Amino acid sequence: MPQLIQTSEADFPPELRRQALELSYLEWPQAFSAPPKGDEALNDPALDPVCIALVEDGCLLSYTGVQSLWFGKGDEVCRVSGISGMLTRAAQRGRGAGRQVLVAASAWMARSGTDFGIFTCDPPLVAFYARAGWIETPTMPLVGGTREQPFPSAQFGKVTLAQAFTPRGQARLVQQQGRPIELELGVGNLW
Ligand SMILES: CC(C)(COP(=O)(O)OP(=O)(O)OC[C@H]1O[C@@H](n2cnc3c(N)ncnc32)[C@H](O)[C@@H]1OP(=O)(O)O)[C@@H](O)C(=O)NCCC(=O)NCCS
């Protein structure tokens, strides 16, 4: 029976970290400067990373990272979370593992003080994410990277998806329509 694991990255078991890195390298080798050794960080430690995984008999079936930061200033500040590195082991795809991890990640945001979630995906995956409540926001593209070196997702053919979890988050998403959401995610980084 597959088991759902939800923990801060610091407490994510080393063997599951190794498998998540191995699968990430298979899927996105261009994101690595060298094959991972297995003990590297999966997420930016500055962004309160949480790992959500579906595991069966020690085998990582599906995984996603959730990272969070503060967005805005003063009274308007919002806690924002994003999904990153979502994947399912190739042989296990199409069996609902990804959906289970995605639903758990969204529920984690809902109960952890996240005002709204936002991240990007390739256009064919919009329907997969929509089933867990994520809505395409074509007039509010996510811009990652840094202030000095922005990473504008729309220019790379990515679609931005968002979901509000609190009234404050809902108000902010309405207010922000027609403008990009610029998050400091680090050079070359995007959710
Ligand atoms: C996207 C992914 C995580 C889905 O995991 P999964 O365990 O197969 O997901 P589920 O079985 O719960 O759901 C699969 C659904 O997503 C759809 N889907 C998955 N990948 C798709 C793709 N590339 N194009 C179109 N639809 C896709 C399937 O058609 C299926 O829909 P159905 O239920 O109507 O048949 C998995 O395909 C994957 O790891 N892909 C490679 C990495 C990747 O692209 N990650 C997303 C980064 S934003």
The ligand as a Gaussian input file, in Angstrom:
#p B3LYP/6-31G(d) Opt

LIG

0 1
 C        2.984000      15.091000     -14.892000
 C        3.190000      13.833000     -14.061000
 C        3.823000      14.209000     -12.717000
 C        1.840000      13.181000     -13.811000
 O        2.060000      12.082000     -12.953000
 P        1.129000      10.770000     -13.034000
 O        1.443000       9.946000     -11.842000
 O        1.241000      10.155000     -14.359000
 O       -0.295000      11.477000     -12.871000
 P       -1.723000      10.792000     -12.727000
 O       -1.661000       9.338000     -13.085000
 O       -2.290000      11.149000     -11.417000
 O       -2.542000      11.603000     -13.814000
 C       -2.168000      11.497000     -15.102000
 C       -3.013000      12.450000     -15.914000
 O       -2.194000      13.516000     -16.354000
 C       -2.138000      13.520000     -17.767000
 N       -0.776000      13.812000     -18.208000
 C        0.370000      13.504000     -17.610000
 N        1.405000      13.923000     -18.338000
 C        0.887000      14.509000     -19.436000
 C        1.453000      15.159000     -20.570000
 N        2.771000      15.284000     -20.723000
 N        0.615000      15.640000     -21.484000
 C       -0.717000      15.531000     -21.334000
 N       -1.306000      14.943000     -20.277000
 C       -0.503000      14.451000     -19.349000
 C       -2.483000      12.102000     -18.167000
 O       -3.024000      12.074000     -19.462000
 C       -3.500000      11.677000     -17.116000
 O       -4.781000      12.109000     -17.474000
 P       -6.038000      11.090000     -17.369000
 O       -6.197000      10.823000     -15.896000
 O       -7.168000      11.849000     -17.963000
 O       -5.626000       9.875000     -18.126000
 C        4.077000      12.806000     -14.826000
 O        3.524000      12.611000     -16.108000
 C        5.537000      13.211000     -14.956000
 O        6.346000      12.922000     -14.089000
 N        5.900000      13.854000     -16.064000
 C        7.294000      14.249000     -16.340000
 C        7.745000      15.375000     -15.449000
 C        6.879000      16.605000     -15.610000
 O        6.536000      17.036000     -16.708000
 N        6.499000      17.186000     -14.449000
 C        5.662000      18.371000     -14.410000
 C        6.492000      19.584000     -14.178000
 S        5.460000      21.042000     -14.183000

